[in-house]
Each structure stands twice: as structure tokens, then as C-alpha cells.
Amino acid sequence: ARYPGKRLQPYAGIGPGVFFARIKDSQTGESQSNTRVGLNTQLGLRYFLARHVALFGEWKYNYARFGFKEKTNLDGFDSTYSANSFVFGISYHF
């Protein structure tokens, strides 16, 4: 969702994200990979300096749960991925 202002545009988004994880046992060299669907959200603010150039700042949050169940030394390892990101930059709109 985005407020359609001329220069100042706050926005928000929420939806699924695809997350990839890999763990490795440093002693045996065994590894496992896992892919999960998780949560992806963002809140941001965009300010147009010119017709096609804007400054932006946003907060992003990602969340996913991973489970590694193969029959190896890594069997039964579960984890939660939770990350907050603050992103700032300049964007070009065409």
C-alpha cells in the first residue's frame, strides 16, 4: 500500500518470502539445506527530489522457521530466522 502523494509517499507491505538455509558440521563435513516460506514485511517513506529521482528509507522484517530432519549428526536441529533491516538510498523511477 502506498499513499500517492506528489513528493512524499509513505508505504507499507506484507507478504510471503522464500528463505534458504544451510547448516554444516565442521567436524564431519556433513551439511543440510532447507527452504521455507516465511514472513516479509516493510514500512517506508519515499521523497521525490525530481520527477524520476527519490530518496527513501525503510524498515524490513523477515521471519522463518527451519527444521533439519535428515539422518545425520545434524538430525533434529530446529532454528528461527528473524531479521530487522534499516535501508536508506536513492532510487530512480522510469
C-alpha positions as CSV (number, residue, x, y, z in Angstrom):
1,A,0.0,0.0,0.0
2,R,1.3,3.4,-0.9
3,Y,0.0,6.9,-0.3
4,P,0.0,8.5,-3.8
5,G,1.5,11.9,-2.9
6,K,3.3,14.1,-5.4
7,R,6.6,14.3,-3.5
8,L,6.2,12.4,-0.1
9,Q,5.0,8.8,-0.4
10,P,4.7,6.6,2.8
11,Y,4.2,2.9,2.0
12,A,3.8,-0.5,3.7
13,G,3.9,-4.1,2.6
14,I,3.4,-7.6,3.9
15,G,3.6,-11.0,2.2
16,P,5.3,-14.3,1.9
17,G,9.0,-14.7,1.4
18,V,11.1,-17.7,0.4
19,F,14.1,-18.3,2.7
20,F,17.1,-20.6,2.2
21,A,19.3,-22.0,5.0
22,R,22.3,-24.4,5.1
23,I,24.0,-25.9,8.2
24,K,27.3,-27.7,8.2
25,D,29.0,-29.9,10.8
26,S,32.6,-28.6,10.8
27,Q,34.0,-31.9,12.2
28,T,32.4,-34.4,9.8
29,G,31.7,-32.1,6.8
30,E,28.1,-33.2,6.6
31,S,25.6,-30.4,5.6
32,Q,21.9,-30.0,5.1
33,S,19.9,-27.4,3.2
34,N,16.4,-26.2,3.9
35,T,13.9,-23.9,2.1
36,R,10.9,-22.4,3.9
37,V,8.2,-19.9,3.2
38,G,8.2,-17.2,5.8
39,L,7.0,-13.6,6.5
40,N,8.3,-10.5,4.8
41,T,7.2,-7.0,5.9
42,Q,8.2,-3.4,5.2
43,L,7.4,0.2,6.1
44,G,9.0,3.0,4.3
45,L,9.0,6.6,3.2
46,R,9.9,8.0,-0.3
47,Y,10.6,11.6,-1.1
48,F,10.9,12.7,-4.8
49,L,13.7,15.2,-5.4
50,A,12.9,15.3,-9.1
51,R,10.4,13.5,-11.4
52,H,12.5,10.3,-11.6
53,V,14.8,10.5,-8.6
54,A,13.8,9.9,-4.9
55,L,15.4,9.4,-1.5
56,F,13.9,6.5,0.5
57,G,14.2,4.9,3.9
58,E,12.6,1.7,5.0
59,W,12.4,-0.9,7.7
60,K,12.1,-4.5,6.7
61,Y,11.4,-7.5,8.9
62,N,11.8,-11.2,7.9
63,Y,10.8,-14.3,9.8
64,A,11.1,-18.0,9.0
65,R,11.4,-21.3,10.9
66,F,13.8,-24.0,9.7
67,G,13.9,-27.7,10.6
68,F,16.7,-30.1,9.7
69,K,15.5,-33.7,10.0
70,E,17.8,-35.8,7.8
71,K,19.5,-38.8,9.4
72,T,23.0,-37.3,10.0
73,N,24.8,-35.9,13.0
74,L,22.8,-32.7,12.4
75,D,19.5,-34.5,12.9
76,G,16.8,-32.7,14.9
77,F,18.2,-29.2,14.6
78,D,15.5,-26.5,14.5
79,S,16.1,-22.8,14.2
80,T,14.3,-19.5,13.8
81,Y,15.4,-16.8,11.4
82,S,14.3,-13.3,12.5
83,A,15.9,-10.2,10.9
84,N,15.3,-6.5,11.1
85,S,16.9,-4.3,8.4
86,F,17.0,-0.5,8.1
87,V,17.7,0.5,4.5
88,F,18.3,4.0,3.0
89,G,19.1,5.0,-0.5
90,I,18.4,6.8,-3.7
91,S,16.1,5.3,-6.3
92,Y,15.5,6.0,-10.0
93,H,11.9,5.6,-11.3
94,F,11.3,5.2,-15.0
